Amino acid sequence: MNSDRCDPEVYSRGSVLIGLDATKAEANRWVFALAEESGQRVDWHHVGGRVCVRYLGCQDAVIGAVDKLLPTLVGSVLFFKRP
């Protein structure tokens, strides 16, 4: 994960997971932790000034990591796409 540029494959082929209202620094910190915890490819980009998190890989692993790390997020959840 690059803190300055979204992974182009995650951006183009990844599934949308969660939308956040968070600063760039917080999005980088939290999404990096999410990728580490889940062991999956996770990245984010801005859409209309909001953070859009996408992933490639095991949905269950990423959702489990979100559930674990959500209390550490400094910001608010706008949406969370659960199966």
FENZIGI-V842219 format. One record per helix or strand of 3 or more residues. SS is the DSSP state (@ for helix, = for strand). FROM is the first residue (numbers start at 1). TO is the last residue. Records with the same first field share a line. If there is no record, write none. Layout:
SS->FROM-TO + FROM-TO
This chain:
@->8-13 + 24-38 + 59-72
=->15-21 + 41-47 + 50-56 + 76-80
